[in-house]
Amino acid sequence: MARTKKRSDGRYAVRLDVGTDEDGRRIRKSFYGTTRAEAVQKRDEYVRRAIPEAGGDTFAEWAREWMRVYNADIAPRTRARKEAALRSVLAAFGDRKLGSIKAKDVQAYMNTRAGYSRADISLHKNILKGVFDTARQNGLIDGDPTDGLRSPKAGQYHGHRALTQEEQRVILEAAPYHRAGLWALLMMCAGLRREEMAALRWEDVDLQAGTVSVSRASEMDAAGSDRETKTEAGQRTVPIPAPLRAALERVPERARKGRVCVNASGGPLSLTSYRQGWSSFMLVCLRAANGIRPYSTVQGWRSERDARVRQAFSCTAHDLRYTYATALYDIDVDVKTMQYVMGHTDFRMTLRIYTQLSEERKRDGLAKVSESLSGLWASNGCQRSVPE
């Protein structure tokens, strides 16, 4: 308790109870000033120096400790995504004391993620809740400012698309001319994720039964580390369609050992070697899309391609997987079977894809109805005339 008193010498004295001695008597400290305000200011400065501030750690200090202790065993690529998102959070709260950050501050930050993907919003929210919840558990703060934290509205993500029939033809035509052609067919014709494709081994391929068994995913690092699929649902056995079977059978039997998909030196695919191989394969596809033979001659061709190319070509690994999902929908595969072969844990994920594809087909169908009816009536001389 602080008390203020004017002394006989004209100065003001402010006393502060700072504890008790061994006998239980109060220990007091006095602060002096020519004015009451000066004495109070000296007392407050002492309090700030001598008494630790609630939540004295900065957000950045505890966030780094949280990453070290509570995220020790996460996969490298998951860690990279989390650390990238954490950098954004640190830009907002890094130098602030944990105890000074209020619920409104955290909500204001989350509001800045409006329009981003659901995955982005969920990642930032989980980081904030993880940092503050563990800070509370460790006694660094009394409350948790993320209690009641609301997620903003996510934006529409247009990154994934199904390849057109012409683009699929290009992939099939270009595949035999490049080592990444087999990568592409495993993703487009069997629905494997990029990391599952990179981890696939020849013992997982049963050409006699016509199946591929998925049980691992690659970390895509230089060491060629593999792990089990992220979820139990990721472990599945999928059929091998004819184009993929032909590509697998083109591999000489003596080479059918170890990994199915390898880099230019025959080693495991890292993220770097994958990107290099994929970029090169896109050039092969670009030549195939424009009928420029031989498709496999890409060295030195980049500088002249603009003058020769009429049709652009580009796709991603997930575009190929989404193309697989679209093919399943087109042949009327039910949602539960689609969930299994896609390796989805959450039924809602499959249902979202199914519903989106259904809406696309509905829009396409209505457009065709309108176009057909317009053409029919135009051919029958039923065009609307506008009176002058």
C-alpha positions in Angstrom: 0.0 0.0 0.0 1.4 3.4 -0.9 0.8 6.5 1.3 1.6 10.2 0.6 2.6 12.7 3.3 4.1 16.3 3.2 7.1 16.6 5.4 8.2 19.5 7.5 11.0 20.3 5.0 8.3 20.9 2.3 9.0 17.7 0.4 6.4 15.0 -0.2 7.0 11.5 0.9 5.4 8.4 -0.7 5.7 5.1 1.2 5.2 1.7 -0.3 4.8 -1.6 1.5 7.2 -4.0 -0.1 6.8 -7.1 2.1 7.3 -8.3 5.7 10.3 -9.2 7.8 10.8 -12.5 9.7 8.6 -11.2 12.6 5.8 -10.3 10.3 6.4 -6.6 10.5 5.8 -4.6 7.3 8.8 -3.4 5.3 8.3 0.0 3.9 10.2 2.1 1.4 9.9 5.9 1.0 10.2 8.0 -2.1 10.6 11.8 -2.0 9.8 14.7 -4.3 9.3 18.4 -4.3 5.8 17.7 -5.5 3.4 14.9 -4.8 3.5 13.9 -8.5 7.3 13.7 -8.5 7.2 11.4 -5.4 4.6 9.1 -7.0 6.6 9.0 -10.3 9.7 7.8 -8.3 7.6 5.1 -6.6 6.2 3.9 -9.9 9.6 3.7 -11.5 10.8 1.6 -8.6 7.8 -0.7 -9.1 8.5 -1.2 -12.8 12.2 -2.0 -12.1 11.8 -4.1 -8.9 8.5 -6.0 -9.5 8.4 -8.3 -12.5 5.7 -7.3 -15.0 2.9 -9.9 -15.4 3.6 -11.9 -18.4 7.2 -10.5 -18.4 8.3 -12.7 -21.3 7.8 -11.1 -24.6 5.6 -12.9 -27.1 8.6 -13.7 -29.3 10.6 -15.2 -26.4 7.8 -17.6 -25.4 6.8 -18.4 -28.9 10.3 -19.6 -29.7 10.3 -21.7 -26.5 6.9 -23.1 -27.5 8.2 -24.1 -30.9 11.2 -25.8 -29.3 9.4 -27.7 -26.5 5.9 -28.3 -27.8 6.6 -28.8 -31.5 9.8 -31.0 -31.1 8.5 -34.0 -33.0 6.6 -32.5 -35.9 7.5 -33.3 -39.5 10.1 -30.9 -41.1 7.7 -29.7 -43.8 5.0 -29.1 -41.2 7.6 -27.2 -39.1 8.5 -25.1 -42.1 4.9 -24.1 -42.6 4.3 -23.3 -39.0 7.5 -21.2 -38.7 6.5 -19.3 -41.8 3.2 -18.5 -40.3 4.8 -17.7 -36.9 6.9 -15.0 -38.6 3.7 -13.2 -39.5 2.4 -13.4 -35.9 5.7 -12.2 -34.5 5.6 -9.2 -36.8 2.4 -8.2 -34.9 3.2 -9.2 -31.3 6.9 -10.1 -31.1 8.2 -7.3 -28.9 5.1 -7.1 -26.7 4.9 -8.6 -23.2 2.6 -11.6 -23.0 0.6 -10.1 -20.2 0.0 -6.9 -22.2 -1.8 -8.6 -25.1 -5.5 -8.5 -24.8 -8.3 -10.6 -26.5 -9.2 -7.6 -28.7 -5.6 -7.5 -30.0 -5.6 -11.2 -30.9 -9.0 -10.9 -32.6 -7.8 -7.8 -34.5 -4.9 -9.9 -35.8 -7.1 -12.8 -36.8 -9.4 -10.3 -38.7 -6.4 -9.5 -40.9 -6.5 -13.1 -42.2 -10.0 -12.6 -43.7 -10.1 -13.8 -47.3 -7.2 -16.3 -46.8 -7.7 -20.0 -47.2 -9.3 -22.1 -44.4 -5.9 -23.8 -43.9 -4.1 -20.5 -43.4 -6.7 -19.2 -41.0 -6.6 -22.4 -39.0 -2.8 -22.4 -38.9 -2.5 -18.9 -37.5 -5.3 -19.5 -35.0 -3.7 -22.7 -33.7 -0.4 -20.9 -33.3 -1.9 -18.1 -31.2 -3.9 -20.6 -29.1 -0.9 -22.8 -28.6 1.4 -20.0 -27.5 -1.1 -18.4 -25.1 -2.5 -21.6 -23.7 0.9 -23.0 -22.8 2.0 -19.6 -21.4 -1.0 -19.8 -19.0 -0.2 -23.4 -18.1 3.4 -22.4 -17.2 2.2 -19.5 -15.0 3.4 -16.7 -17.3 0.0 -15.2 -17.7 -3.2 -15.5 -15.6 -5.8 -15.7 -18.5 -5.8 -16.7 -22.1 -6.7 -13.9 -24.6 -7.6 -16.5 -27.2 -10.6 -17.7 -25.3 -13.6 -17.1 -27.6 -11.3 -16.3 -30.6 -13.3 -16.3 -33.8 -12.1 -17.2 -37.2 -12.8 -14.7 -40.0 -14.4 -15.7 -43.2 -12.2 -17.6 -45.5 -11.7 -16.7 -49.1 -12.5 -18.9 -52.1 -9.4 -20.9 -53.1 -9.0 -21.3 -56.8 -5.5 -22.9 -56.7 -6.6 -26.5 -57.5 -8.2 -27.3 -60.8 -8.9 -30.3 -62.9 -6.9 -30.6 -66.1 -9.0 -30.4 -69.3 -9.2 -33.4 -71.6 -6.6 -31.8 -73.9 -4.2 -31.2 -71.0 -4.6 -34.8 -69.9 -3.8 -35.9 -73.4 -0.6 -33.8 -73.3 0.5 -35.4 -70.0 -0.1 -38.9 -71.4 1.7 -38.1 -74.6 4.7 -36.4 -72.9 5.1 -38.9 -70.0 7.3 -41.4 -71.9 9.9 -38.8 -72.7 10.8 -37.7 -69.2 11.5 -39.3 -65.9 8.9 -37.0 -64.3 6.2 -38.4 -66.6 5.9 -41.4 -64.2 5.6 -39.0 -61.3 2.7 -37.2 -63.1 0.9 -40.4 -63.9 1.0 -41.7 -60.3 -0.7 -38.5 -59.2 -3.1 -38.1 -62.1 -4.0 -41.8 -62.6 -3.8 -43.1 -59.0 -4.4 -39.9 -57.0 -1.2 -40.1 -55.0 0.0 -37.0 -53.2 3.4 -35.6 -54.1 5.0 -36.9 -50.9 3.3 -40.3 -51.3 4.6 -40.5 -54.9 8.2 -39.7 -53.8 8.1 -42.4 -51.1 6.6 -45.2 -53.3 8.8 -48.3 -53.6 8.6 -51.1 -56.1 7.5 -53.5 -53.4 4.4 -51.4 -53.1 3.5 -52.0 -56.8 1.7 -55.2 -57.7 1.5 -55.3 -61.5 -0.1 -58.7 -61.4 -2.9 -57.6 -59.2 -2.9 -54.2 -60.8 -2.7 -52.2 -57.5 -0.5 -49.7 -55.8 -0.3 -49.7 -52.0 0.3 -46.4 -50.2 1.8 -46.6 -46.7 4.5 -43.9 -46.6 5.2 -40.2 -47.4 8.5 -38.6 -48.1 9.9 -35.7 -46.1 11.3 -34.4 -49.5 14.7 -33.7 -47.8 18.2 -34.4 -48.9 18.5 -37.5 -46.7 15.5 -39.2 -48.4 13.7 -39.6 -45.1 10.3 -41.2 -45.1 7.5 -41.4 -42.6 4.1 -43.1 -42.3 1.2 -41.3 -43.9 -0.1 -38.4 -41.9 -3.2 -40.4 -41.0 -4.4 -44.0 -41.0 -6.8 -43.2 -43.8 -3.8 -42.3 -46.0 -2.8 -46.0 -46.0 -4.7 -47.5 -48.9 -4.5 -49.7 -52.0 -5.6 -48.2 -55.3 -6.1 -49.7 -58.7 -3.6 -49.1 -61.6 -5.3 -47.8 -64.7 -4.0 -48.7 -68.2 -1.8 -45.6 -68.8 -0.1 -45.9 -65.5 0.4 -49.7 -66.0 2.1 -49.0 -69.3 4.4 -46.4 -67.7 5.4 -48.8 -64.9 6.0 -51.7 -67.4 8.3 -49.5 -69.4 10.7 -49.5 -66.5 13.3 -52.3 -67.1 12.9 -55.1 -64.6 16.5 -54.7 -63.5 15.6 -51.1 -62.4 12.6 -52.2 -60.4 14.1 -51.9 -57.0 14.1 -49.2 -54.3 12.1 -46.1 -55.1 9.8 -45.9 -58.1 10.3 -42.2 -58.6 13.9 -40.9 -58.4 15.9 -37.8 -59.3 18.3 -37.4 -62.2 21.0 -39.3 -60.3 18.7 -42.2 -59.3 18.5 -41.0 -55.7 15.5 -40.0 -53.6 13.5 -36.9 -54.5 14.2 -33.9 -52.5 12.1 -30.7 -52.8 14.8 -29.2 -54.9 15.3 -32.1 -57.3 11.5 -32.4 -57.6 11.2 -28.8 -58.6 14.0 -29.1 -61.1 12.5 -32.2 -62.6 9.0 -30.9 -62.7 10.1 -27.6 -64.4 11.9 -29.7 -67.1 8.9 -31.9 -67.6 6.7 -28.9 -68.1 8.9 -27.9 -71.0 8.4 -31.4 -72.5 4.6 -30.9 -72.0 4.8 -27.5 -73.6 6.5 -28.9 -76.7 3.9 -31.7 -76.8 1.0 -29.2 -76.5 2.4 -27.3 -79.5 3.4 -30.4 -81.6 7.1 -29.5 -81.5 9.1 -32.7 -81.9 11.2 -34.2 -80.5 9.4 -33.6 -77.2 12.4 -34.6 -75.1 14.8 -31.9 -76.6 14.5 -29.1 -74.1 18.2 -28.1 -73.5 18.8 -24.6 -74.8 15.2 -24.3 -75.9 14.0 -21.9 -73.3 15.4 -18.8 -75.1 13.5 -19.5 -78.3 10.3 -21.0 -77.0 8.3 -17.8 -77.0 8.6 -17.5 -80.8 7.5 -21.1 -81.4 4.8 -21.7 -78.7 1.1 -21.0 -79.4 -0.4 -23.0 -76.6 0.8 -22.5 -73.0 1.0 -25.4 -70.6 1.4 -25.6 -66.8 0.0 -27.6 -63.9 0.9 -28.6 -60.4 1.0 -31.8 -58.5 -2.3 -31.1 -56.7 -3.9 -30.2 -60.0 -3.2 -33.8 -61.1 -4.6 -35.2 -57.9 -7.7 -33.0 -58.3 -8.0 -34.3 -61.9 -8.1 -37.8 -60.4 -10.9 -36.8 -58.0 -12.8 -35.3 -61.0 -12.4 -38.6 -63.0 -13.8 -40.5 -60.1 -16.8 -38.2 -60.0 -17.3 -38.5 -63.7 -17.5 -42.3 -63.6 -20.1 -42.1 -60.7 -17.8 -43.4 -57.9 -19.8 -43.0 -54.6 -18.5 -40.6 -52.0 -17.3 -43.2 -49.5 -15.3 -45.0 -52.2 -13.8 -41.7 -53.3 -12.9 -40.9 -49.6 -11.0 -44.2 -49.4 -9.0 -44.0 -52.7 -8.2 -40.3 -52.1 -7.0 -41.1 -48.6 -9.1 -38.5 -46.8 -9.5 -38.8 -43.0 -12.4 -36.4 -42.9 -15.5 -37.3 -44.9 -16.3 -33.6 -45.1 -13.2 -33.0 -47.2 -14.4 -35.5 -49.8 -17.9 -34.2 -49.6 -16.6 -30.6 -50.3 -14.9 -31.8 -53.5 -17.9 -33.9 -54.5 -20.3 -30.9 -53.9 -18.0 -28.5 -55.8 -17.8 -30.8 -58.8 -21.6 -31.3 -58.7 -22.1 -27.5 -58.8 -19.6 -27.2 -61.7 -21.5 -29.9 -63.6 -24.8 -28.1 -62.9 -23.5 -24.8 -64.2 -22.0 -26.5 -67.3 -25.4 -28.3 -67.9 -27.4 -25.1 -67.6 -25.0 -23.3 -70.0 -25.4 -26.1 -72.5 -29.2 -25.9 -72.2 -29.2 -22.2 -72.8 -26.8 -22.5 -75.7 -28.7 -25.3 -77.3 -32.1 -23.7 -77.0 -30.7 -20.4 -78.3 -29.3 -22.2 -81.3 -32.6 -24.2 -81.8 -34.8 -21.1 -81.8 -32.3 -19.1 -84.0 -32.3 -21.9 -86.6 -36.2 -21.9 -86.6 -36.3 -18.2 -87.3 -37.4 -17.3 -83.8 -34.9 -14.6 -83.2 -36.3 -11.7 -81.3 -36.9 -8.6 -83.4 -36.6 -5.2 -81.9 -39.2 -2.6 -83.1 -37.8 0.6 -84.4 
